[in-house]
Amino acid sequence: MVQVEVSVDSGEAFDRALARFKKMCGKAGIVTEIKKRSFYEKPSEKRRRIEMKRQRKVKPRRMGGERPQFYNGGGSNR
């Protein structure tokens, strides 16, 4: 498990330090891991979830032709 540590500077507001802590937990994937482990997932359900995720990832490539504009890497279209 990843350990997240936030050092609070003197004079820094607690709310600001808490916001940094939450942001670091989100980036480390702790929140999603806790949600994932909160209920038992049967192995068959896990395989199905992984397969669905793989299919969603592959689908834009199978469509062929030019990629839609929102797949251009987030750059400006102008």
C-alpha positions in Angstrom: 0.0 0.0 0.0 1.2 3.5 -0.8 1.9 5.8 2.1 0.9 9.4 1.7 2.5 12.0 3.9 1.7 15.7 4.0 3.9 18.2 6.0 2.0 21.2 7.3 3.9 24.4 7.4 3.5 26.8 10.3 0.8 29.3 9.6 -0.8 27.1 6.9 -4.5 26.6 7.1 -5.7 23.1 8.0 -8.2 23.2 5.1 -5.4 23.8 2.7 -3.3 20.9 4.1 -6.4 18.6 4.0 -7.0 19.5 0.4 -3.4 18.6 -0.5 -3.8 15.3 1.4 -7.0 14.4 -0.5 -5.4 15.3 -3.8 -2.3 13.2 -3.1 -4.6 10.3 -2.0 -6.5 10.6 -5.3 -3.3 10.6 -7.4 -2.0 7.6 -5.5 -5.2 5.7 -6.2 -6.0 5.0 -2.6 -9.6 6.1 -2.8 -10.4 3.8 -5.8 -8.6 0.9 -4.1 -10.7 1.3 -1.0 -13.9 1.5 -3.0 -12.8 -1.6 -5.0 -12.1 -3.6 -1.8 -15.1 -2.5 0.1 -17.1 -5.4 -1.4 -16.1 -8.9 -2.4 -15.8 -9.3 -6.2 -16.2 -12.8 -7.5 -13.4 -13.9 -9.9 -15.9 -14.2 -12.8 -17.1 -10.6 -12.2 -13.5 -9.4 -12.1 -12.7 -11.1 -15.4 -15.9 -9.6 -16.9 -15.0 -6.1 -15.6 -11.5 -6.3 -17.0 -12.8 -7.6 -20.4 -15.3 -4.7 -20.6 -12.5 -2.2 -19.8 -10.4 -3.8 -22.6 -13.2 -3.6 -25.1 -13.9 0.1 -24.3 -10.2 0.8 -24.9 -10.1 -1.1 -28.2 -13.4 0.2 -29.7 -12.1 3.5 -31.1 -9.4 1.7 -33.0 -11.9 -0.8 -34.5 -14.1 2.0 -35.8 -11.5 2.6 -38.5 -10.9 5.7 -40.5 -10.1 9.0 -38.9 -10.3 9.4 -35.1 -12.9 11.7 -33.7 -11.6 15.2 -32.8 -11.9 14.6 -29.1 -9.2 11.9 -29.3 -6.5 14.3 -30.7 -4.6 14.5 -27.4 -6.5 17.5 -25.9 -4.9 20.1 -28.2 -6.6 23.0 -29.7 -8.5 22.4 -32.9 -8.1 26.0 -34.2 
